[in-house]
Amino acid sequence: MAEVDDDQLRYGNLGATCLHLCVDMQGMFAEQTEWHTPWMERVRPNVARIVEAQAARTLFTRFIPAERPGEGRGTWAHYYERWASMTRERLDPRLIDLVPELARHVPPAEIFDKTVYSPWFGTALDARLQARGVETLVVTGGETDVCVLSTVLGAVDHGYRVVVVTDALCSSSDRAHDALLTLYRSRYGQQVETVTTETVLANWT
């Protein structure tokens, strides 16, 4: 499949059936923790612009770590042994919250908590979105190659139109970020649109 042009909404403008799904823009990734994501500082203004324009149509996911090291099924237990400092018994609780400029929009924006990378696994997210009549998801947040990836692929599997906002995503890896954007354009071109913040704002009415 040929790579499609970036920054074009191939399936038309965004409207009343669209929702902004903002992934894990939390203090534990923004501040100096072991999970610090340096790029987040760069994209926060763009994420905030979309939230400010569409607060009532925004849902924030939050990643909720395990309570203590070794907790979780299978490899998650090993994961939290490695990242013991990021378990809830050791982490400052305020770092689980959204970054302040986004948190102030709740409500009318909503929060959806999850305990794994994907917000779709073992949750009522799809039912919640269907009850609101959502058909299109504008996806921002972090990290591009971890929780955002799980969010996007789950949305594709559920049949949503997916719009990934390229300048409102962050990762700890330049190479992985760039590879994922290339993957969306070259392999998921019929189901994932990649555009900038400006294009989203100009076409969401």
Helices and strands as residue ranges (DSSP letters): E 18-23, H 27-30, H 40-53, G 55-57, E 58-63, H 75-82, G 84-86, G 93-96, H 100-103, E 110-114, H 125-131, E 136-142, H 147-157, E 161-170, H 174-187, E 192-195, H 197-203
